[in-house]
Amino acid sequence: MSLSVLIAFVLMIMALGYHLGRKRALVAVDGVKGVRFLHSLPSYYGFYVLLWAALPAVIVMLAWGLVQEGVLTSILLSHIPSELTAVSADRLSLLATTIKNVALGKITAGEITPAMQAAANEYSRYLQIAELAKSGLTLTLASLLGLIAWRKINPKMRARNRVEGIIKALLILSSGIAILTTVGIVFSVLFESIRFFEKVPFFDFVFGLEWSPQTAIRADQVGSEGLFGSVPLFAGTMLISLIAMTVAVPIGLMSAIYLAEYAGPKVRAYAKPILEILAGIPTVVYGFFAALTVAPAIRDFGVDLGLTVSSESALAAGLVMGVMIIPFISSLSDDVINAVPQSLRDAAYGLGSTRSETIKQVIIPAALPGIMGGVLLAVSRAIGETMIVVMAAGLSANLTANPLEAVTTVTVQIVTLLTGDQEFDSAKTLAAFALGLMLFVTTLVLNVVALRIVRKYREQYD
């Protein structure tokens, strides 16, 4: 049974459990007229049966999916002749993958020996058994536990408390998974960064002014050890992000103020969706626009003024990136401004304030935490952008504050370092993790600064 069919059957059992649970609760009190004799609403009894049918089935499917591949791989390796398994771990993994592809009917490269075909047949047989066992166990548990929950239903049962307790446990579990995922990401990047700093000194990386991670094949070649100074990368990142925010923050904030406080219902109904279309345009389209339109226009304009402008410049990438992130600031700020209570506006007008004075002295301070959240989101979006920088700003790690020159960013170099066949023991590849760690620390510092700004102005407003 395929996974989609299994999920469909589980959903059917859940729907049936909800219906039967609700019906049993109503029957116990002689129909709708006796609902007042139930401890909880009838729907809670249905949800109680539904949850008992769904949760064990989901747990079984997830646990089975985590364990099945490893168990089947062990069984597969036990059916391979010893002369084929007497190889390195990488070759053994490649051999197992090839046999699995043969069992699944996929096209494989190379010769398939009779021993490999026999192992593939065994793997296919065990895979079918495993899928049938998973389906049978999942459906049996869903039906059996749903039936047990259904039989427990009675008018005095605290169904609402039990359902809310289960939902609360699921929410706590989801929060724990999110926290553990974050911790796992941080530690995975940290451990690889430590390996990098064993090869390259920490202070050379953090304060180095030259970036050239290309390592030579022979030790006698120039630059065989590479140069891993991250300052040019972070300088380029901050330069492009600064240009982008210079464009996005004023336009986005003013657009939000106009839509929330000045625009009529008809103008708002058309203007806001059109403005938010910018957020749905793929970044590669922005990259093409920056590379084919904005960058040549800036270069030609600079030449007319007698300036030397690179064909790929930080200014072109920053301007287009600023246009791209306008909706992030505009939409969030608009929602926050609209959430400010009307009573504050009325009080300001009652004291004789004009509309502009009310916006500057009442609405903006009240909405500042949300506005700062939108700006922070836009900054993170600008720092993490890659495609526009690649196409409009180039790959040159130049340490410069001139927006008319080509620069690169941290994210672009991370992609470049991990592109192609790379060995994870080399300093060049491990540098990507060190850059990711530094970018994480930088974003964390920005978050702390933003929170302090919000707290300061919120105290003034209170």
C-alpha positions, 0 to 999 in steps of 0.5 A, a space after each residue: 500500500 502506497 503512503 498516499 493510500 495509507 494516509 487516505 485510509 487514516 483520514 477516513 478512520 479519523 472522520 468516522 471516529 469523529 462522527 461516531 464519537 459525537 453521535 455516541 455522546 448525543 445518544 447518551 443524553 437522548 439527542 440534541 435536547 439533552 446536550 446540557 447534561 453533557 460535560 462538554 460540547 458534542 464536538 469535543 467527544 468527536 475530537 477525542 476519538 479522532 485524536 486517539 485514532 490519529 496520533 498513534 497512526 502518525 507516530 507509527 508511520 514516522 517511526 517506521 519511516 525512520 527505522 525502515 531504511 536502515 533495517 532493510 539496508 542491513 538485510 540487503 548487505 547480509 544477502 550480498 556475497 562476501 567478495 562484493 562487500 569486502 570494499 571500502 565504506 563508500 563503495 559499499 554504500 554505492 553498491 547498496 544504492 545501485 542494488 536498491 535502484 535495480 529493485 525499484 526498477 530505476 536505470 543504473 549505470 554499470 553491469 548488474 551481476 547475477 549476485 546483485 540481481 538476486 540481492 535486489 530481488 530479496 530487497 524488493 521482497 522485504 520492502 513489500 513485506 515492510 510496507 504491508 506490515 506498516 500499513 497493517 499496524 497503522 490501520 489496526 492501531 488507528 481502528 483499535 484505539 479509536 474504538 477504545 476511545 469511543 467506548 469510553 465516552 459517557 456524559 460525565 466524561 471531561 472530553 474538553 479537558 482531555 482534548 485540550 490537554 492533548 492539543 497542549 502537549 502537541 503544542 509543547 512538542 512542536 515548540 520543543 522540535 523547533 528549539 531542538 532544530 535550531 540547536 542542531 543547526 547551530 551545533 552542526 555549523 559550530 562543529 564544522 567551523 571549529 574544524 575550519 579554525 584548526 586549519 586557519 587561525 581565527 583572527 586571520 579569518 575574522 580580521 583578514 583583509 583578503 579573500 581568495 579561497 582557491 587552493 593550488 594543486 601543488 604546494 609550490 604554486 603561489 597561494 597554495 594555502 589560500 587567503 581566508 580573510 572575511 572582512 571583504 565579504 562582510 563589507 560587501 554584504 553590509 554595503 549592499 544591505 545598506 543601499 537596499 535598506 536606504 531604498 526600502 525603508 523610506 518607501 515602504 514606511 511611507 507607503 504603509 502610512 499612506 495606505 493606512 491613514 490617507 488612502 480611501 477604501 477603493 485606492 487601498 483595495 487596488 494599491 496594496 495587492 499591486 504593491 505586494 506583487 513585488 514580493 511574489 516575483 522570483 529573485 532570479 527575475 530581479 537579478 535579470 532586471 538588475 543585470 540587464 537594465 539597472 546596471 547598464 543604466 548606472 554605468 552609462 549615467 556614470 560615464 556621462 558624469 565622468 565617473 568610473 563605474 563597473 559593469 557589476 556594481 553594489 549600487 545596482 544590486 542594492 537598488 534592485 534588492 531595495 525594491 524587492 524588499 519594499 513589500 516586507 516593510 510596507 505590508 507589515 507596517 501597514 498591518 501594525 499601523 491599522 492595529 493601533 486603537 482608534 481611541 488613540 487617534 480620537 484622543 489626539 484629534 480631541 487635543 487639537 492635533 493635526 493628522 500629521 502630528 497624530 501620525 508622528 507623535 502617537 501612531 508611529 510610537 505605538 506601532 514602532 515595535 511592529 515596524 522595527 520587526 518589519 525592518 528587521 525582517 527586511 534586513 535579514 532578507 537583504 543579508 540572505 539574498 544571493 541571486 541578485 548579488 551574483 547577477 548584478 554585483 559579481 563575485 569579486 571580494 573587493 574591500 571597498 566602500 565605493 558603491 560603483 565597484 563590484 563586490 560580493 557577499 557572504 551568502 554568495 561565497 557560501 554557495 560558491 564554496 559548496 558548488 561542485 565536487 568538494 572534499 569536506 576536509 579542505 579549508 576551502 569547503 569548511 570556510 563555508 561553515 565558518 562564514 555561516 557561523 559568522 553570519 548567524 552571529 551578525 544576525 543575532 547582534 542585529 536582533 539584540 540591537 533591534 530589541 533594545 531600540 524597541 524597548 527604549 521607545 516603548 518605555 518612552 511611549 508608556 
